[in-house]
Amino acid sequence: MIGFIISVVVLAVSLLIISKLPIGVEIDNPVIALIAGAIIGAFNSIYQIFPNWFRTFNAIVSIGLIPLIGSIIVFGLAAWLVEGFRLRNGVISAILGALALSFVNSILFFILRQVGIIA
């Protein structure tokens, strides 16, 4: 449960950072970012139900397209579900936002691992 809460907070911070970039992702306030982070985290945890070999096989066979499309769908779905989280340019913003989210999220989790907050 603590891991999910940390993940939601990191996702929210990532979303707030992404909303400052000129890629068409708009978030009204930090509370909206937390709600969107919780939704994205919940959908990502559903993906974790599949066995690791299945996820790896799909990523290799599709050259990473299946996980990327899944991330784009989850990003767009979160924007559709949360009032105050908008994609100004539609699908283009969803694609750029999903890519930016994975990049910023990776950097933030790397920093948290280096500091020792997470293992």
N, CA, C and O atoms as a GROMACS GRO file, in nm:
protein
  476
    1MET      N    1   0.082  -0.119   0.000
    1MET     CA    2   0.000   0.000   0.000
    1MET      C    3   0.087   0.126   0.000
    1MET      O    4   0.057   0.223  -0.069
    2ILE      N    5   0.195   0.124   0.078
    2ILE     CA    6   0.286   0.239   0.080
    2ILE      C    7   0.349   0.258  -0.057
    2ILE      O    8   0.368   0.372  -0.102
    3GLY      N    9   0.382   0.148  -0.124
    3GLY     CA   10   0.440   0.156  -0.258
    3GLY      C   11   0.346   0.222  -0.356
    3GLY      O   12   0.388   0.301  -0.441
    4PHE      N   13   0.216   0.190  -0.345
    4PHE     CA   14   0.118   0.252  -0.434
    4PHE      C   15   0.106   0.401  -0.406
    4PHE      O   16   0.094   0.480  -0.499
    5ILE      N   17   0.108   0.439  -0.280
    5ILE     CA   18   0.098   0.582  -0.244
    5ILE      C   19   0.220   0.658  -0.296
    5ILE      O   20   0.206   0.768  -0.349
    6ILE      N   21   0.339   0.600  -0.280
    6ILE     CA   22   0.460   0.665  -0.333
    6ILE      C   23   0.449   0.678  -0.485
    6ILE      O   24   0.485   0.781  -0.541
    7SER      N   25   0.400   0.573  -0.549
    7SER     CA   26   0.385   0.575  -0.694
    7SER      C   27   0.287   0.684  -0.738
    7SER      O   28   0.311   0.753  -0.837
    8VAL      N   29   0.176   0.699  -0.666
    8VAL     CA   30   0.077   0.802  -0.699
    8VAL      C   31   0.137   0.941  -0.683
    8VAL      O   32   0.116   1.028  -0.768
    9VAL      N   33   0.211   0.962  -0.576
    9VAL     CA   34   0.272   1.094  -0.554
    9VAL      C   35   0.376   1.124  -0.662
    9VAL      O   36   0.382   1.236  -0.713
   10VAL      N   37   0.458   1.024  -0.698
   10VAL     CA   38   0.557   1.045  -0.803
   10VAL      C   39   0.488   1.071  -0.937
   10VAL      O   40   0.532   1.157  -1.013
   11LEU      N   41   0.381   0.997  -0.965
   11LEU     CA   42   0.306   1.022  -1.089
   11LEU      C   43   0.247   1.162  -1.090
   11LEU      O   44   0.248   1.229  -1.193
   12ALA      N   45   0.196   1.207  -0.975
   12ALA     CA   46   0.139   1.342  -0.967
   12ALA      C   47   0.245   1.448  -0.992
   12ALA      O   48   0.221   1.545  -1.065
   13VAL      N   49   0.362   1.432  -0.932
   13VAL     CA   50   0.470   1.527  -0.954
   13VAL      C   51   0.513   1.524  -1.101
   13VAL      O   52   0.538   1.628  -1.161
   14SER      N   53   0.520   1.404  -1.158
   14SER     CA   54   0.555   1.392  -1.300
   14SER      C   55   0.452   1.462  -1.388
   14SER      O   56   0.489   1.531  -1.483
   15LEU      N   57   0.325   1.445  -1.357
   15LEU     CA   58   0.219   1.511  -1.435
   15LEU      C   59   0.228   1.662  -1.423
   15LEU      O   60   0.207   1.734  -1.521
   16LEU      N   61   0.259   1.711  -1.304
   16LEU     CA   62   0.274   1.856  -1.287
   16LEU      C   63   0.393   1.909  -1.367
   16LEU      O   64   0.385   2.018  -1.426
   17ILE      N   65   0.501   1.834  -1.370
   17ILE     CA   66   0.617   1.875  -1.450
   17ILE      C   67   0.581   1.874  -1.598
   17ILE      O   68   0.614   1.968  -1.671
   18ILE      N   69   0.513   1.768  -1.643
   18ILE     CA   70   0.475   1.757  -1.784
   18ILE      C   71   0.379   1.868  -1.824
   18ILE      O   72   0.383   1.915  -1.938
   19SER      N   73   0.293   1.910  -1.732
   19SER     CA   74   0.197   2.015  -1.767
   19SER      C   75   0.265   2.149  -1.793
   19SER      O   76   0.205   2.239  -1.853
   20LYS      N   77   0.388   2.164  -1.748
   20LYS     CA   78   0.463   2.288  -1.774
   20LYS      C   79   0.534   2.284  -1.910
   20LYS      O   80   0.582   2.388  -1.957
   21LEU      N   81   0.542   2.168  -1.972
   21LEU     CA   82   0.605   2.155  -2.103
   21LEU      C   83   0.504   2.191  -2.212
   21LEU      O   84   0.384   2.175  -2.191
   22PRO      N   85   0.550   2.239  -2.327
   22PRO     CA   86   0.457   2.280  -2.433
   22PRO      C   87   0.412   2.164  -2.522
   22PRO      O   88   0.430   2.170  -2.644
   23ILE      N   89   0.355   2.059  -2.462
   23ILE     CA   90   0.311   1.944  -2.541
   23ILE      C   91   0.160   1.927  -2.540
   23ILE      O   92   0.108   1.832  -2.598
   24GLY      N   93   0.089   2.018  -2.476
   24GLY     CA   94  -0.057   2.014  -2.480
   24GLY      C   95  -0.123   1.943  -2.365
   24GLY      O   96  -0.242   1.912  -2.373
   25VAL      N   97  -0.051   1.914  -2.258
   25VAL     CA   98  -0.109   1.852  -2.139
   25VAL      C   99  -0.136   1.963  -2.038
   25VAL      O  100  -0.046   2.038  -2.001
   26GLU      N  101  -0.262   1.974  -1.995
   26GLU     CA  102  -0.300   2.078  -1.900
   26GLU      C  103  -0.359   2.016  -1.775
   26GLU      O  104  -0.447   1.930  -1.782
   27ILE      N  105  -0.310   2.060  -1.659
   27ILE     CA  106  -0.362   2.015  -1.530
   27ILE      C  107  -0.389   2.139  -1.447
   27ILE      O  108  -0.303   2.226  -1.433
   28ASP      N  109  -0.511   2.147  -1.391
   28ASP     CA  110  -0.553   2.268  -1.321
   28ASP      C  111  -0.480   2.292  -1.190
   28ASP      O  112  -0.438   2.404  -1.162
   29ASN      N  113  -0.466   2.186  -1.107
   29ASN     CA  114  -0.403   2.204  -0.976
   29ASN      C  115  -0.343   2.072  -0.928
   29ASN      O  116  -0.367   1.968  -0.989
   30PRO      N  117  -0.266   2.074  -0.819
   30PRO     CA  118  -0.202   1.952  -0.769
   30PRO      C  119  -0.300   1.843  -0.725
   30PRO      O  120  -0.268   1.725  -0.734
   31VAL      N  121  -0.418   1.881  -0.678
   31VAL     CA  122  -0.517   1.779  -0.638
   31VAL      C  123  -0.561   1.699  -0.760
   31VAL      O  124  -0.575   1.577  -0.753
   32ILE      N  125  -0.583   1.768  -0.871
   32ILE     CA  126  -0.619   1.700  -0.996
   32ILE      C  127  -0.506   1.607  -1.038
   32ILE      O  128  -0.531   1.496  -1.086
   33ALA      N  129  -0.382   1.651  -1.021
   33ALA     CA  130  -0.266   1.567  -1.055
   33ALA      C  131  -0.263   1.442  -0.968
   33ALA      O  132  -0.229   1.334  -1.017
   34LEU      N  133  -0.296   1.454  -0.839
   34LEU     CA  134  -0.301   1.337  -0.751
   34LEU      C  135  -0.409   1.239  -0.794
   34LEU      O  136  -0.387   1.118  -0.795
   35ILE      N  137  -0.526   1.291  -0.830
   35ILE     CA  138  -0.635   1.204  -0.875
   35ILE      C  139  -0.596   1.133  -1.005
   35ILE      O  140  -0.616   1.013  -1.019
   36ALA      N  141  -0.539   1.209  -1.098
   36ALA     CA  142  -0.495   1.149  -1.225
   36ALA      C  143  -0.383   1.047  -1.200
   36ALA      O  144  -0.380   0.943  -1.264
   37GLY      N  145  -0.293   1.078  -1.108
   37GLY     CA  146  -0.187   0.984  -1.074
   37GLY      C  147  -0.241   0.855  -1.015
   37GLY      O  148  -0.190   0.747  -1.043
   38ALA      N  149  -0.346   0.866  -0.933
   38ALA     CA  150  -0.408   0.747  -0.875
   38ALA      C  151  -0.474   0.662  -0.984
   38ALA      O  152  -0.466   0.540  -0.980
   39ILE      N  153  -0.539   0.727  -1.079
   39ILE     CA  154  -0.603   0.652  -1.188
   39ILE      C  155  -0.498   0.585  -1.276
   39ILE      O  156  -0.513   0.467  -1.311
   40ILE      N  157  -0.395   0.657  -1.312
   40ILE     CA  158  -0.288   0.598  -1.394
   40ILE      C  159  -0.220   0.485  -1.319
   40ILE      O  160  -0.190   0.380  -1.377
   41GLY      N  161  -0.195   0.505  -1.189
   41GLY     CA  162  -0.134   0.400  -1.108
   41GLY      C  163  -0.221   0.277  -1.097
   41GLY      O  164  -0.171   0.164  -1.098
   42ALA      N  165  -0.353   0.297  -1.085
   42ALA     CA  166  -0.445   0.183  -1.077
   42ALA      C  167  -0.445   0.104  -1.208
   42ALA      O  168  -0.441  -0.019  -1.206
   43PHE      N  169  -0.450   0.174  -1.320
   43PHE     CA  170  -0.447   0.105  -1.449
   43PHE      C  171  -0.312   0.035  -1.472
   43PHE      O  172  -0.309  -0.074  -1.528
   44ASN      N  173  -0.204   0.096  -1.429
   44ASN     CA  174  -0.073   0.032  -1.442
   44ASN      C  175  -0.062  -0.091  -1.354
   44ASN      O  176   0.004  -0.188  -1.391
   45SER      N  177  -0.126  -0.089  -1.237
   45SER     CA  178  -0.122  -0.207  -1.151
   45SER      C  179  -0.202  -0.322  -1.210
   45SER      O  180  -0.171  -0.439  -1.185
   46ILE      N  181  -0.305  -0.291  -1.289
   46ILE     CA  182  -0.378  -0.397  -1.358
   46ILE      C  183  -0.286  -0.466  -1.459
   46ILE      O  184  -0.292  -0.588  -1.475
   47TYR      N  185  -0.202  -0.388  -1.525
   47TYR     CA  186  -0.106  -0.445  -1.621
   47TYR      C  187  -0.007  -0.537  -1.550
   47TYR      O  188   0.043  -0.633  -1.610
   48GLN      N  189   0.024  -0.509  -1.424
   48GLN     CA  190   0.119  -0.590  -1.349
   48GLN      C  191   0.064  -0.728  -1.313
   48GLN      O  192   0.139  -0.814  -1.268
   49ILE      N  193  -0.068  -0.749  -1.332
   49ILE     CA  194  -0.127  -0.879  -1.303
   49ILE      C  195  -0.073  -0.986  -1.398
   49ILE      O  196  -0.056  -1.101  -1.359
   50PHE      N  197  -0.046  -0.946  -1.522
   50PHE     CA  198   0.005  -1.042  -1.620
   50PHE      C  199   0.144  -1.089  -1.578
   50PHE      O  200   0.222  -1.011  -1.522
   51PRO      N  201   0.176  -1.216  -1.606
   51PRO     CA  202   0.309  -1.265  -1.569
   51PRO      C  203   0.420  -1.188  -1.641
   51PRO      O  204   0.400  -1.135  -1.750
   52ASN      N  205   0.535  -1.183  -1.578
   52ASN     CA  206   0.648  -1.107  -1.632
   52ASN      C  207   0.692  -1.159  -1.769
   52ASN      O  208   0.727  -1.080  -1.857
   53TRP      N  209   0.690  -1.290  -1.788
   53TRP     CA  210   0.732  -1.346  -1.916
   53TRP      C  211   0.637  -1.302  -2.027
   53TRP      O  212   0.681  -1.280  -2.140
   54PHE      N  213   0.508  -1.288  -1.997
   54PHE     CA  214   0.410  -1.246  -2.097
   54PHE      C  215   0.432  -1.101  -2.137
   54PHE      O  216   0.426  -1.067  -2.255
   55ARG      N  217   0.458  -1.015  -2.038
   55ARG     CA  218   0.483  -0.873  -2.067
   55ARG      C  219   0.611  -0.857  -2.147
   55ARG      O  220   0.616  -0.778  -2.241
   56THR      N  221   0.715  -0.931  -2.110
   56THR     CA  222   0.842  -0.923  -2.181
   56THR      C  223   0.828  -0.974  -2.324
   56THR      O  224   0.880  -0.913  -2.417
   57PHE      N  225   0.757  -1.085  -2.340
   57PHE     CA  226   0.736  -1.142  -2.474
   57PHE      C  227   0.663  -1.042  -2.564
   57PHE      O  228   0.703  -1.022  -2.679
   58ASN      N  229   0.557  -0.981  -2.513
   58ASN     CA  230   0.482  -0.883  -2.592
   58ASN      C  231   0.568  -0.763  -2.628
   58ASN      O  232   0.561  -0.712  -2.740
   59ALA      N  233   0.649  -0.717  -2.534
   59ALA     CA  234   0.734  -0.601  -2.560
   59ALA      C  235   0.839  -0.632  -2.666
   59ALA      O  236   0.870  -0.547  -2.749
   60ILE      N  237   0.894  -0.753  -2.662
   60ILE     CA  238   0.997  -0.789  -2.759
   60ILE      C  239   0.937  -0.812  -2.897
   60ILE      O  240   0.989  -0.761  -2.997
   61VAL      N  241   0.828  -0.888  -2.904
   61VAL     CA  242   0.766  -0.920  -3.033
   61VAL      C  243   0.714  -0.794  -3.102
   61VAL      O  244   0.727  -0.781  -3.224
   62SER      N  245   0.657  -0.704  -3.027
   62SER     CA  246   0.598  -0.583  -3.087
   62SER      C  247   0.698  -0.467  -3.094
   62SER      O  248   0.660  -0.356  -3.132
   63ILE      N  249   0.823  -0.492  -3.059
   63ILE     CA  250   0.927  -0.389  -3.055
   63ILE      C  251   0.884  -0.273  -2.965
   63ILE      O  252   0.914  -0.157  -2.993
   64GLY      N  253   0.815  -0.306  -2.858
   64GLY     CA  254   0.775  -0.205  -2.761
   64GLY      C  255   0.647  -0.131  -2.793
   64GLY      O  256   0.608  -0.041  -2.718
   65LEU      N  257   0.580  -0.166  -2.902
   65LEU     CA  258   0.460  -0.092  -2.941
   65LEU      C  259   0.340  -0.122  -2.851
   65LEU      O  260   0.262  -0.032  -2.822
   66ILE      N  261   0.324  -0.247  -2.807
   66ILE     CA  262   0.209  -0.280  -2.723
   66ILE      C  263   0.215  -0.206  -2.590
   66ILE      O  264   0.115  -0.146  -2.551
   67PRO      N  265   0.328  -0.206  -2.517
   67PRO     CA  266   0.332  -0.126  -2.394
   67PRO      C  267   0.315   0.024  -2.420
   67PRO      O  268   0.253   0.094  -2.339
   68LEU      N  269   0.368   0.074  -2.532
   68LEU     CA  270   0.353   0.216  -2.564
   68LEU      C  271   0.207   0.250  -2.591
   68LEU      O  272   0.157   0.351  -2.542
   69ILE      N  273   0.139   0.168  -2.670
   69ILE     CA  274  -0.002   0.192  -2.698
   69ILE      C  275  -0.084   0.183  -2.570
   69ILE      O  276  -0.176   0.262  -2.550
   70GLY      N  277  -0.050   0.088  -2.483
   70GLY     CA  278  -0.119   0.078  -2.355
   70GLY      C  279  -0.100   0.203  -2.271
   70GLY      O  280  -0.195   0.251  -2.209
   71SER      N  281   0.021   0.257  -2.270
   71SER     CA  282   0.048   0.380  -2.194
   71SER      C  283  -0.029   0.498  -2.251
   71SER      O  284  -0.080   0.582  -2.176
   72ILE      N  285  -0.036   0.506  -2.383
   72ILE     CA  286  -0.110   0.615  -2.447
   72ILE      C  287  -0.259   0.606  -2.414
   72ILE      O  288  -0.323   0.707  -2.385
   73ILE      N  289  -0.313   0.484  -2.417
   73ILE     CA  290  -0.455   0.466  -2.385
   73ILE      C  291  -0.482   0.502  -2.240
   73ILE      O  292  -0.580   0.570  -2.210
   74VAL      N  293  -0.396   0.457  -2.148
   74VAL     CA  294  -0.414   0.488  -2.006
   74VAL      C  295  -0.404   0.638  -1.982
   74VAL      O  296  -0.482   0.694  -1.904
   75PHE      N  297  -0.309   0.704  -2.047
   75PHE     CA  298  -0.292   0.849  -2.032
   75PHE      C  299  -0.417   0.922  -2.082
   75PHE      O  300  -0.468   1.012  -2.015
   76GLY      N  301  -0.465   0.884  -2.200
   76GLY     CA  302  -0.585   0.946  -2.254
   76GLY      C  303  -0.709   0.917  -2.172
   76GLY      O  304  -0.794   1.004  -2.155
   77LEU      N  305  -0.720   0.795  -2.121
   77LEU     CA  306  -0.834   0.758  -2.038
   77LEU      C  307  -0.836   0.837  -1.908
   77LEU      O  308  -0.942   0.879  -1.862
   78ALA      N  309  -0.719   0.857  -1.849
   78ALA     CA  310  -0.712   0.937  -1.726
   78ALA      C  311  -0.754   1.081  -1.754
   78ALA      O  312  -0.823   1.142  -1.673
   79ALA      N  313  -0.713   1.135  -1.869
   79ALA     CA  314  -0.753   1.272  -1.904
   79ALA      C  315  -0.903   1.280  -1.929
   79ALA      O  316  -0.966   1.381  -1.898
   80TRP      N  317  -0.960   1.174  -1.983
   80TRP     CA  318  -1.104   1.171  -2.009
   80TRP      C  319  -1.184   1.159  -1.878
   80TRP      O  320  -1.291   1.217  -1.866
   81LEU      N  321  -1.132   1.084  -1.782
   81LEU     CA  322  -1.204   1.059  -1.657
   81LEU      C  323  -1.193   1.173  -1.556
   81LEU      O  324  -1.284   1.194  -1.477
   82VAL      N  325  -1.083   1.247  -1.558
   82VAL     CA  326  -1.057   1.348  -1.455
   82VAL      C  327  -1.088   1.487  -1.510
   82VAL      O  328  -1.026   1.532  -1.607
   83GLU      N  329  -1.182   1.553  -1.448
   83GLU     CA  330  -1.214   1.691  -1.484
   83GLU      C  331  -1.099   1.781  -1.437
   83GLU      O  332  -1.061   1.777  -1.320
   84GLY      N  333  -1.045   1.860  -1.527
   84GLY     CA  334  -0.933   1.946  -1.493
   84GLY      C  335  -0.801   1.893  -1.547
   84GLY      O  336  -0.697   1.957  -1.529
   85PHE      N  337  -0.804   1.777  -1.613
   85PHE     CA  338  -0.686   1.719  -1.678
   85PHE      C  339  -0.722   1.708  -1.826
   85PHE      O  340  -0.805   1.625  -1.864
   86ARG      N  341  -0.660   1.792  -1.908
   86ARG     CA  342  -0.698   1.803  -2.048
   86ARG      C  343  -0.580   1.776  -2.140
   86ARG      O  344  -0.464   1.803  -2.107
   87LEU      N  345  -0.613   1.723  -2.257
   87LEU     CA  346  -0.516   1.706  -2.364
   87LEU      C  347  -0.557   1.802  -2.475
   87LEU      O  348  -0.652   1.776  -2.549
   88ARG      N  349  -0.485   1.911  -2.487
   88ARG     CA  350  -0.521   2.018  -2.580
   88ARG      C  351  -0.518   1.972  -2.725
   88ARG      O  352  -0.604   2.014  -2.803
   89ASN      N  353  -0.423   1.888  -2.762
   89ASN     CA  354  -0.407   1.846  -2.901
   89ASN      C  355  -0.452   1.702  -2.925
   89ASN      O  356  -0.407   1.640  -3.022
   90GLY      N  357  -0.538   1.649  -2.840
   90GLY     CA  358  -0.593   1.515  -2.860
   90GLY      C  359  -0.490   1.404  -2.852
   90GLY      O  360  -0.414   1.394  -2.756
   91VAL      N  361  -0.489   1.322  -2.957
   91VAL     CA  362  -0.404   1.204  -2.958
   91VAL      C  363  -0.255   1.241  -2.956
   91VAL      O  364  -0.175   1.172  -2.893
   92ILE      N  365  -0.219   1.349  -3.023
   92ILE     CA  366  -0.078   1.392  -3.024
   92ILE      C  367  -0.033   1.424  -2.881
   92ILE      O  368   0.077   1.386  -2.840
   93SER      N  369  -0.118   1.494  -2.807
   93SER     CA  370  -0.084   1.525  -2.667
   93SER      C  371  -0.078   1.398  -2.583
   93SER      O  372   0.005   1.389  -2.493
   94ALA      N  373  -0.165   1.299  -2.612
   94ALA     CA  374  -0.162   1.174  -2.538
   94ALA      C  375  -0.032   1.098  -2.565
   94ALA      O  376   0.029   1.042  -2.474
   95ILE      N  377   0.011   1.097  -2.691
   95ILE     CA  378   0.136   1.027  -2.726
   95ILE      C  379   0.255   1.096  -2.660
   95ILE      O  380   0.337   1.031  -2.595
   96LEU      N  381   0.265   1.227  -2.678
   96LEU     CA  382   0.377   1.301  -2.619
   96LEU      C  383   0.372   1.296  -2.467
   96LEU      O  384   0.476   1.286  -2.402
   97GLY      N  385   0.252   1.305  -2.410
   97GLY     CA  386   0.237   1.300  -2.265
   97GLY      C  387   0.277   1.166  -2.208
   97GLY      O  388   0.343   1.160  -2.104
   98ALA      N  389   0.238   1.056  -2.275
   98ALA     CA  390   0.275   0.923  -2.227
   98ALA      C  391   0.426   0.902  -2.234
   98ALA      O  392   0.485   0.845  -2.142
   99LEU      N  393   0.488   0.949  -2.342
   99LEU     CA  394   0.633   0.937  -2.354
   99LEU      C  395   0.704   1.022  -2.247
   99LEU      O  396   0.798   0.976  -2.183
  100ALA      N  397   0.657   1.144  -2.230
  100ALA     CA  398   0.717   1.233  -2.130
  100ALA      C  399   0.695   1.178  -1.989
  100ALA      O  400   0.784   1.188  -1.904
  101LEU      N  401   0.577   1.121  -1.964
  101LEU     CA  402   0.548   1.065  -1.832
  101LEU      C  403   0.643   0.951  -1.799
  101LEU      O  404   0.694   0.943  -1.688
  102SER      N  405   0.668   0.863  -1.894
  102SER     CA  406   0.759   0.752  -1.867
  102SER      C  407   0.901   0.802  -1.843
  102SER      O  408   0.972   0.749  -1.757
  103PHE      N  409   0.942   0.904  -1.917
  103PHE     CA  410   1.077   0.960  -1.901
  103PHE      C  411   1.093   1.030  -1.766
  103PHE      O  412   1.187   1.002  -1.693
  104VAL      N  413   1.001   1.120  -1.734
  104VAL     CA  414   1.009   1.196  -1.607
  104VAL      C  415   0.992   1.102  -1.488
  104VAL      O  416   1.061   1.116  -1.388
  105ASN      N  417   0.899   1.007  -1.501
  105ASN     CA  418   0.876   0.910  -1.393
  105ASN      C  419   1.002   0.828  -1.366
  105ASN      O  420   1.036   0.803  -1.251
  106SER      N  421   1.070   0.786  -1.472
  106SER     CA  422   1.193   0.708  -1.456
  106SER      C  423   1.300   0.790  -1.383
  106SER      O  424   1.369   0.738  -1.296
  107ILE      N  425   1.313   0.915  -1.420
  107ILE     CA  426   1.412   1.002  -1.355
  107ILE      C  427   1.379   1.019  -1.206
  107ILE      O  428   1.468   1.009  -1.122
  108LEU      N  429   1.253   1.046  -1.175
  108LEU     CA  430   1.214   1.066  -1.035
  108LEU      C  431   1.234   0.939  -0.952
  108LEU      O  432   1.283   0.947  -0.839
  109PHE      N  433   1.198   0.823  -1.007
  109PHE     CA  434   1.219   0.698  -0.933
  109PHE      C  435   1.368   0.668  -0.918
  109PHE      O  436   1.410   0.613  -0.816
  110PHE      N  437   1.450   0.702  -1.018
  110PHE     CA  438   1.595   0.686  -1.006
  110PHE      C  439   1.648   0.770  -0.891
  110PHE      O  440   1.730   0.723  -0.811
  111ILE      N  441   1.603   0.894  -0.883
  111ILE     CA  442   1.647   0.984  -0.774
  111ILE      C  443   1.603   0.928  -0.639
  111ILE      O  444   1.682   0.929  -0.545
  112LEU      N  445   1.479   0.879  -0.629
  112LEU     CA  446   1.431   0.823  -0.502
  112LEU      C  447   1.510   0.699  -0.462
  112LEU      O  448   1.535   0.677  -0.344
  113ARG      N  449   1.551   0.618  -0.560
  113ARG     CA  450   1.635   0.501  -0.529
  113ARG      C  451   1.773   0.543  -0.482
  113ARG      O  452   1.828   0.484  -0.389
  114GLN      N  453   1.831   0.645  -0.545
  114GLN     CA  454   1.964   0.691  -0.507
  114GLN      C  455   1.966   0.752  -0.368
  114GLN      O  456   2.063   0.737  -0.293
  115VAL      N  457   1.858   0.821  -0.332
  115VAL     CA  458   1.848   0.883  -0.200
  115VAL      C  459   1.820   0.779  -0.093
  115VAL      O  460   1.852   0.799   0.024
  116GLY      N  461   1.759   0.666  -0.133
  116GLY     CA  462   1.729   0.560  -0.039
  116GLY      C  463   1.587   0.560   0.012
  116GLY      O  464   1.556   0.490   0.108
  117ILE      N  465   1.500   0.637  -0.051
  117ILE     CA  466   1.360   0.640  -0.007
  117ILE      C  467   1.289   0.513  -0.049
  117ILE      O  468   1.205   0.462   0.026
  118ILE      N  469   1.321   0.461  -0.167
  118ILE     CA  470   1.265   0.333  -0.211
  118ILE      C  471   1.378   0.238  -0.242
  118ILE      O  472   1.492   0.279  -0.267
  119ALA      N  473   1.346   0.110  -0.242
  119ALA     CA  474   1.450   0.008  -0.266
  119ALA      C  475   1.466  -0.022  -0.412
  119ALA      O  476   1.549  -0.105  -0.449
   0.00000   0.00000   0.00000
